[in-house]
Amino acid sequence: MKKSIYILALGAFGIITTEFGVIGIMPTIAKEFNVSIDTAGWLLSGFALTIALTGPFSVMLTSKINRKLMMCLVLAIFVLSNIMSALAPNFTVLMIARILPAFLHPVFWAVATVAASKQVEPKDAPKAVSVVLGGLSVAAVLGVPITTYVAELYNWQASFILSGLINLIALAGLMAFIPSMPVKENVTPENQLKILRKPQLWVNLGATLIMIAGMFATFGYLAEFLGKISHMSGAHISLMLLLFGTTGIVGNWLTGIALSKNVLLTTRVFLLSLVLVHMMAYTFGGLFVPMAIIISIWGFIHTGGFLIGQTRSTSEAPEAPELAASLMVSFGNAGVTLGSLLGGFIIINYGIQQVIWISIVLFAVAFGLTFVHVKKTQEAEEVAEEEVALEREPVFELAED
């Protein structure tokens, strides 16, 4: 793999640490600001909802701006957001500080994943994208548990300061090692919007939304689950999140290889595996050692979901990969929002242990949607023929190393 792909993964690590780092400190923030755990959950779901509503628009509106410049701008805003979060005097200010970077979050993901896929042969694109998305796994390994541990060791403000520092390092890496990415002249919103005529794209996006909602209905409150059901201390929870992310790195890499061979089969095995591991968590969640084993299996499976959603979305729209990627980010974060809200509702009304079942139901629905295949309309086929020349061309130029 080229060096530039790993630098893009570093940037992914920075923004994911900010987005998901709040998961481990959510109970602490709820106590600090005297709000309920489901209200504190809006620090995750509000961030995700903003991305879901604005993602495609932000990508199209910035589609003619140099892509390196845009990614640097995104990371700079993430640094500012973390500083504001650390200084927040109340929950409202903290929410505002969290939402600010979410508007440009999809731009980074769309550009970084497309840039990675264009640096290799088409058959190896899932593996290249898996390297960038590996930044997510590494953030789960280092970012989330370290921010949780720092909050336990010092205070919750220190966790945001650490997240800001990580983003600053990622920004420096992008500025130093990524070449300029000027946009080609033929990129227009009109050309990109033609992919919206493809019905199978919408089926895949809907399945992605439901799948990720199932993932985050439980995972979004994993720290709460481990504390209340598994009776783990703050240090133990940090260790479990570290274990979750460590196995996730391996799982993400193997998912990329599996997707290169068979996308549909990989998706179905992924969903069935998540159903099984959630049932295991429900049954053995109160036992420390079995739960530690389950966490390792859970992390191994969980992280591949983002790569699966990315691959299934962009494969349906090769003529406009950035817009397709941004739609996946929007639908994926809508899934995070839906999952967080459903999880919070179940926790408040039925208890933390019962949140497992809403995830299982959502996985079952997503599995059913993998059997839905919509034939292309005549219009869509004509659009595909018109755009076939663009399928092998990048939407921007990336200088060689």
N, C-alpha and C positions, 0 to 999 in steps of 0.2 A: 504493500500500500504506500501511496505517496505521503510525504511529510505533511502536505497541506490538509489531508484528510484528518490526521491526528490533531492538528491545530483547531480544526472545526469541532472536533470532539471535545477539546478543552473548553471552547466557548459554550458548547451544550452543557458541559459540567457546571459552568458558572450560573447559567440561567435556571437550570433545574434545581440546583442547591437553593436558590432563592424561592422558587415556586413551591417545592415540596419540603424544604427544610422546616417549615412551620408545623409539619405533621407531628414531629417528636416533642415540640414544646407547646402544643395546643392546650393540654391540661393546665400547664403553668400560666399561660396567658389568660385562660378563662378565670383562674383563681385571682390573678393579679388585677384584672379589670372588673372582677365581680360580674361576669357574664356566664351564661350556661355553655355547656360544651358544644351544643348545636349552633349557638350564636358564634362561638369562636371558630366553628367550622367554616364560617363565611370567609375567613382569611384564606382558605383554600378554594372554596367554591366560588367566591366573588371574583377572585383572580381568574379562575377558569372560565366563568361566565363572560367576563369582559373579553377574553380571547375568543370565545365561541361566537360572540356577537360582532366582533370587529375584524377578525382574522383575514378573511378574503378581501375586505375593503382596504385594509392597511397594506396588504401585499400588492394589490392592483394600483393603489395610489402612489406607491413608491417603486413601481416596476421599472421606471426609467432612470433611477438613481443608482450610481455605482454601488454594487452589492457589498464590496468590502466596507465602504463608507457607512452603509446602512447597518451592517452587523456591528461595527464599532460604536455607532450611535446607540444601538440597542443595549450593548453592554455598559456604556457610560450611564444610561438611564437606570439600569439595574443597580449600579453602584450608588447613585443618588437615592434611589428608593430605599436601599438598606440603611443608609445614613438617616433618612427621615424616619424609618421604622424604629430604629434604635432610640431616637429622640422623642418618639410619640408620647404625649402626655395623657392620652386617653384612647379608648378603643376606636372611636370615629377617625381620629387622625391616623391611627395605625392602618385602618381599612383603606383610607385614601392613598397612603404611601404604598400599600400593597398593590392597588389597582393601577397606579400610574405606569409601571413598566409593561403591564399586560397588553397594552394597545399595540406595542411593537414586537412582542414576543413571537407571534407567528411569522414575522418577516425573517427572523433569524433561522427558525426551523425550516422554512420553505427554501431559503437560499442555501443553507448549509447542507441539507440532505440532497438537493438537486445537484449542487456542485460536486458532492462526493460521488454520486452515481454517474456523472459525466466524465469522471477521471479514470474509469475502468471500462472494460468490455460490458455490453448489456447484460450478459449472463451472470456477471459478477457484481452487478449493481446492488442486489440485496445485501451482499457481504460488505460492500463499501459503506452503505447506509447504516449497516449494523455497527460499524466502527464509530460513526458519528453518534448514533443512538446509544453506543456504549458509554458515552459521556453521561447519559442518564443513569446507567447502571453504576458507574463509578461515583456519581453524586449520591446514589442510594447507599453505596458502600462507605464513602468518606463524608460527603456533605451532610446528609440527614443525621446520621448518628453522632458526627462530631458537633454539629450545632446543638443537638440534644444534650450531649455531654458538657459542652461549654455552658449551656444554660443551667445545668445541674451544678457545675463547678463554680460558676460566677453568678450570672443572672441572665434573664431572657434577652436583655439588650445586647449582651456580648455575642449571642448567637447571630444577630443581624449584622453586627460589625464584622464578624468572621465571614458571613456570606458576601458582604460588600468587598472584603479583601480578595476573596476568591474571584469575584467578577472583575476586579481591577487587574489581577494577574492574567485572567483570560483575555481582557482587553489589550494588555501589553503584548501578549502572544500574537494576537491577530494583527496588531499594528506592525509588529516586527517581522513576521514570517509569512503572512498571506499577501500575495501579489494583488495588484489592482484588478477589479472585475468590472470593466466598463460594459454597459448594457448595449446589445445590438439594436439597430434602428427599427427592426420589424416587430418589436414587442409592443402590442397594443391591447387594451382591455377587450376590444371587440373580438380579436383572434382568440384570446384566452376564454372568453365567455361561451364560446361554441361548445366547450366540453359539457356545459350544463344540459345539453340536449341528450346526453347519454344516460338512459335509465339505469343501467347496471351500476354506474358510478354512484347513483343515489342509494341503491340497495346496499352497496358495500359501505358507504358512509353511514347509513342507518345502523347497519350491523356493528360497525366500529363504535358508534355512540353507545349502543346498548352493552357491548362487550366491556368497554372502559367504565361505564356506569357500574357494572357488576364488580369490576376490579376495585373501584374506589369506594363503593358502598361500605366495604369492610376495611380495606387498606387505609383509607383516610382516617380511620379511628383505631388503627392498630395499636398505638401507644395506650389508648384508653382500654382496649381489649386486654392487652398484656398486663396492665396494671390491675384491672378489676377482676378478670377471670383467671389469669395465670398467676396473680398475686406477685408480680415482679416489681422490683425497686426501679428507680430512675436509671441507675447504672446498668441493671440487667436489661432494661428496655433498650438502652443505647447499644448494648452488646447484641441483642436480638436484631435490631435494625442493621447493624454491621454485618451480621450473618446473612440476613435477608439480601442485602445488596451484593455481598461477595459472591454468593451462588448465582445472583442475577447476572453478573458479568459473564459467567460461563454460559448461562442459559441464553442470554442475548446473542452471543457468538454462535452457538449451535442453532438457534432459531434462524439466523441469517443463512447458514449453510442449508438447513432444511427447506427454507423458502426458495432457495436457488434450484431445488430439485422439484418440489411440488407445493405450490402455495395453498391450494384448497385442503389437501390432506393435513398439512402443518397446522392450518387454522382450526380444523376440527379436533385434532389431537390436543391442541392447546386448550380449547374450551372444555373438553371432557376432563382433562387433567386438573384444571382449575376447580371444576365441580367436585372432584374427588378430594383435593387438598382442603377445600372449605369444609367438607363433611368431616374430614379428619380433625380440623381445628375445632369444630363444634363438639365433637365427641371427646377429644383428649385435651381441650384447651386449658383445663384446670390442673393439668399435670406438667410440672416444669420441664423435665427431660424430654418427654414425648413432644411437648410443644416446641422445644428448641429444634428437634428433628424436623417437625412439620414446617417451621419457619424456614429452614434451609431449603426444603423442597418447594415451598411456596415461592420464595424469592427466585429460585431457578426457573420456575414457570412464568411468573408474573411479568417480568421485564420484557419478554418477547412480544407482549400485546401491542406495544407502540410500533414495533417494527412490522408486525402483521398488518396493522391498520394502514401504515404508510405504504407498504408494498401493494396491498389490494386497491388502494385509492389511486396511486400514481400509475399503476399498470393499466388502468382503464382510460387514462388521459395523457399519453406520452407527448402529445403536441402542446400541452400547457402544463408541464410538471410542477411549476411553482404554485399555480392556482390550485391544482389538485392537492398538493402538499398542504397548502394553507387551509383548504376545505377540511382535510383530515385533521389538522390541528384544531380547527374550530369545532368540528363534530366531536373530536376526542375530548376537548375541554368542556364541551357541553355534557359529555358523558361524565367527566369528573364532577361537574356541578350537580347533575342529576343524581349521581351515586352518593355524593356527600349529603345532599338534601334528604334522599331516601334513607340513608344510613342514620342521619341525625333524627329523623322522624321515628324510625324503629327503636333507636336507643332510648329516646324520651318516653315513648309509649309502651315499649315491651321489654326493654333492657338490652344491654350491650351484647349479650350472647346471641340473641335472636337476629342480629344484623346479618349473620351468616346466610340466613335463608333468602333474603332479598337478593343477595349476590348470586346464589344458585339459580334462582328463577330467571334472572337477567342473562346468565350464561346459557341457560336452556333456550331462551328466545333467540339469542345470537347464533347458537348452533343451528337452530331451525332455519335461519336466514341464509346459512351457507348452501342450502339446497335450492334457493331461489335464483333462477337465471333468466334474465329478461333479454329477449332477442332484440337486436338493434333494429331501429326503424330505418326506413329507406333514407330519410333525411340524415340520420346519424351516420349511415354508411357513406353517403356522399361527402359529409363533412370530414370523415376519416380519410377518404381518398384525396380530398383537397389539401389536407394537412400532413399527408404522409411524409412529405419532404422535410418537415420540421422535426420529425420524431427523433432523428439522430443528431440534431443540432442543439447546442446549449442555448439558453436564453441570455447568457452573458459569456464573455470570454475570460478564461482563467489562465494567467501566464504559467508557463512550465516552471518547475523548480530549478 
